[in-house]
Each structure stands twice: as C-alpha cells, then as structure tokens.
Amino acid sequence: MARGSRASPTGASGHTWHHPDERFPSAVQFLKDAVAYYQRLGVTIQRLLTDNGSAFRSRAFAALCHELGIKHRFTRPYRPQTNGKAERFIQSALREWAYAHTYQNSQHRADAMKSWLHHYNWHRPHQGIGRAVPISRLNLDEYNLLTVHS
C-alpha cells in the first residue's frame, strides 16, 4: 500500500495538473509547462498566484516570471481561502484519487494520477462552475478541442 504524503505544485485555473514535488526545478518546469500548454490553446498567462513556498520565492523563479511577462503574486500566509481553487482541488484529489484506492507502489499511484487528472479536467462536472467540466472554461472551438484532448 503506497499512501505516502507528497507535496506537489498544483495548477488550478479552469484546468488542473501537478508536478511531483515542490523543489525549485519542478516549480520552474511547472510554470514552463503551463505557459506552453496554454499557448497551444491560444491563451496567454498574465498573472500567477502561488503560495509562499521557497521554490516560488526564489530570485530565479521571479526572473522567469519577469522573462515570461507574468505578474507574480503570493497568497496571504496561513489564509488558504486566498487560494481556494487549488485548496479545493487538493481536497478532491485526496478524496477521489489518493485515498480512494490502495496502490501497489508510488509509480502505480503516479500512473493513476494521470488518468484521474484527465477525468477531473475533461469529464467530471464541477459544482463551482455550474456543473460544467473545467476544459469548457477555455471556450475552445471544436478543432482546437479535439487536438488537445488525448
């Protein structure tokens, strides 16, 4: 049974994904992946709200945000309400993925996360957005929608 606790950057803005840890290289890759993903959809990231983790507070992360033209802001310490979408995602992930099954090992759990994230973003209705699925918030045309759905 692999139920170990593992922190990971979480992106929540109409579409959610994660990276394996909170270290600086993962935070940088996370931002680069998010920018590239949304660029393929014709969306430009203008603002970023993160918690106060050391990876997000680094000068190098600030420089990357500046280089990408992204205004970076931080949540208020000890106020999870200021990052409600990410907090709600974490709650759902724990309930529906992490603790919903027994995993043979960490790799099995990580593989299950990929499938669960796809379901969460593309097929699972969300009460907070009128029972719509998150990907619908991007208002993609049919061609674009089919090219990004895997």
HELIX and SHEET records of a PDB file:
HELIX    1   1 PHE A   24  ARG A   40  1                                  17    
HELIX    2   2 SER A   54  ARG A   57  1                                   4    
HELIX    3   3 ARG A   59  LEU A   68  1                                  10    
HELIX    4   4 PRO A   80  ASN A   83  5                                   4    
HELIX    5   5 GLY A   84  ALA A   93  1                                  10    
HELIX    6   6 LEU A   94  ALA A   98  3                                   5    
HELIX    7   7 SER A  106  TRP A  122  1                                  17    
HELIX    8   8 GLN A  127  ILE A  129  5                                   3    
HELIX    9   9 PRO A  134  LEU A  138  5                                   5    
HELIX   10  10 GLU A  142  VAL A  148  1                                   7    
SHEET    1   A 2 THR A  10  ALA A  12  0                                        
SHEET    2   A 2 THR A  16  HIS A  18 -1                                        
SHEET    1   B 2 ARG A  47  THR A  50  0                                        
SHEET    2   B 2 LYS A  71  PHE A  74  1                                        
END                                                                             
